[in-house]
Amino acid sequence: MNSQDDWIISSLLEDLAALALANDRISIADLVEALGARGFGPLLVMLSAFLILPVGMLPGLPGVVAIFMILIGGRMMTGETTLWLPARLRRVHISGHVLAVSVARAQPAALWLRPLLTPRLVALIEGRIATRLIALILIGTGVLIFLLGFIPGLPFVLSLHVLMLGLALSTRDGLVAALAYALMGPEIIFIWRVFT
């Protein structure tokens, strides 16, 4: 797709919108194929946005997103740059209409974020230590969402730092990664209060 805006998040949303408009039902395999060439960052943006936007209300979707997070974390831990999906997960479908609505709601936020995101403090997101730290965070978050995703609001809360890490990886912005790490503190307190 030829895009008038080559910023990675804008082009991500444009590709998702085109996919949604062209199909009533969209398989996970189609989504990954459309976005996977950009790396794990945009995939994490999409996955976490699914839990924040209307599409996240679909039954079972938090569990699917959680499995994705675990798979991406596992691939990052081993140094892989592409995502492998089991056949059963590849066949999961979502509504094209719901995806289109979600993309439309995300576009104003993307426009607002664009001037704020820039390559800086890249050591916080690149290199073996940073990559493995992010991988561990994704695996841990995925496990929590998979096990506790039935608690109202929990998938939304846990998706916030994943969204920020996805943006950081997509734009090589280590400051956003640092904010994501800091955000995990309040999230942990929230989870602690839920269970105490």
N, C-alpha and C positions, 0 to 999 in steps of 0.2 A: 504494500500500500504506500503510495506516495503521500507524504505528509507535509503540510505547510509549516509545521512546528516540529523541529527535530529534537527538542528536549525529551529525554528518555521517558519521563512520566507522562507528558502529553501524548507522545507517540504510542505509549502503552495503552492509554485510555482510548485513543483513536482506533487502534487495532481491536480492542475489546468491543467498542461500539459497532465497528463494521461486522465483527463476528456475530454479535447479538442481533443485528438487523437482518443478517443473511440467513439466520437459522432460528427455528422455533425452539429447538432443543440443542444444547451444546454439550459435547462430551468433555470430560476432564482432559482426555488425550488431545482434543482440539485446542483447548486453552493452553496447555503446556507447549504444544507445537507452535502456537502463535507467539508465545512469550519467551520460550526457553532460550532462544538465541541471545537474548539480552543478559543472561546470567541469572543468578539466584536472587539478586536484589529486587528486580521487578516482580518476580514470582512471589516473594514475601510481601511486597506491597499489595499485590492482588489478593493473596490469601488472607492477610490481616484485614484488608478492606471488606472482604466478604463477611467478616464477623461484626463489622461496624455498620455496614450499609444494609438495606432491606433484605438482600439475598441471604444474609446471615440468619434470618428467622426460619429458613427452610429446615424442616426436621432432618436431623442426621448430618447437616452440613458442618457443625463444629467438629464432629468426629472425623470427617473427611479432611478438613483443614488441619486437624491435629496430626493425622497420619502424614500429610504433606510436610509439616514442620519437622517431624521426626526423620522422614526420608531425606529432606534437604540438609538437616543437621548431620546426619550420618554421612552423606556424600561430602560435605565440607570437611568433616573430621578426617576423611581419608584422602583429601586433596583433589577430589573429583570436581569438575566444573559443569557437568550435565546431570540432569535428573533422570533416574530410572524409576519407572512406575510398574507395579504389578498389574497384570491384565485386568483383574477385577476392578481396580481403582480407575483404570483408563476408561472403563465402560460406564462409569457414573455420569449422569447427565444433570444439567441445570436448565432452567427456563431462560430462553433468549430474552423474553420480555423483562423478567426480573433483573437480568444482567444489564440490559439497556437502561433501566431505571436507576440502577446502582451507579453505573458509569456517569449518567447525567448528574447525579447528586455529588459525585466525586470531582467533577471538572472544576467547579468554582474553587474548591480547596487546592487543587493542583495549580491553578493560576495564581492563587495567593502565595503558595509555597515557593514558586519558581525563583523569585529574586532572593530568597533567603538561603537557598541551598547551593553550595559551591565546594569544589575540592579544597580541603584543608584538614590538618591533623590526621593525615591518612594512615599514620602508624596505628591509630586506634581501630582501624578496620582491615588493614592489610598486614601480611606477614603471618607466620605460622601460629604465634601465640594468640594474636587477635582473632584469626580465623577459627581456631579451636575453641576459644572462649565463646564466640558467637554460635558455633556449632553446638556447644554444650547448652547454651541458653535456649536454642531452638528445640533441642531434644527434650529438655526439662519442661519447657512451656507446652510442647506438644503432648507430653505424657499427662500433664496436669489438665489440659483441656479435654483430652480423651477420657480421663477418669472422672472429671468433675464438671464436664461441660453441660450437664443437666441443671446446674445451679444457675438461676436467672442472673444475668449480668456478668458472670465470671468469664465466659469466653470474650466478651467485649473488653473487659478490663485487661485480660492477659494479652489481647491482640495489640494493645497500644504500643508496647515496647518493640514488638515484632514489626509493626508498621514503621516505626522510627529506624529500626535496624535495616529494614528493606530500603528505605529512602537513603540511608547513609551508604549502603553498598551500591545503590544505583547511581549516586552522585559523587561518591568518594568523599563524603563529608563526615570527617571524624568527630566534629563537634556534635552533630546529631546523634552519632553513636554514643558519645559521652552522656548526652541527655537521656538516651534510651537506657543506659546502664543505671543512671540516677533514678529514673522512673520506676525501676524494678523495686526500689525500697518501699514506696507507698503501696505498690501492688502486693508485695509480701505482707505488709501490715493489713491490707484489706482481706486477703485470704486467711490470715491468722484470726482476724475478728469474726469471719464467717464461721470458723470451726471452734471458737471458744466462747 
